[in-house]
């Protein structure tokens, strides 16, 4: 697979996890949101997207540990993740 194709697939996976994280939080399933944000951090780190990693790490901190009540600011973190993903962008194939 070509490098550009791999990058597109990686970003698509991160976007999918971000959407799932947001949906889980809206449904009140914060443990699922925590799981998804961990995936985002790992995939973005492996792909070298530092700004996405930092936004997701902030979100992870705000969500707190499994089974806990999230702290204020987790929604802002989710918006930061979305904003950083939007900055990546791609030209049409």
Secondary structure, DSSP 8 states (H G I E B T S, - for coil): --HHHHHHHHHHHHHHHHHHHHHHHHTT-HHHHHHHHHHHHHHHHHHT-HHHHHHHHHHHHHH-STTS---TTHHHHHHHHHHHHHHH-----
